Amino acid sequence: MSEAINETPNTQQKITMYATTWCGDCRNARRWFDSHGIAYDYINIEENEQAAEYVRKVNNGASSVPTIIFPDGSVLVEPGARELAAKFPELSK
């Protein structure tokens, strides 16, 4: 399910989640996006070395997942449901 990463995240049109299959926080973030009908690209950093390098670069050398890049260039690392909901205030209306 790996895909090529975009070196300029602020130009992407979709949310990109860098994750691993074994990560509980990654599963929770995927479940949150799926339950709210929010489209995203899922990239498993264990299967894509370029993506793993990008995650380490964004996180000062750490392979912290999920690392979620939004179309506006903002980044959330290991977010909980509240942090994700804060990115989508229109969902709470």
Buried (B, 14 or more C-beta within 10 A) or exposed (E): EBEEBBEEBEEBEEBBBBBBEEBEBBBBBBEBBEEEEBEBBBBBBBEBEEBBEBBBEBBEEEBBBBBBBBEEEEBBBBBEEEBBBEBEEEEEE
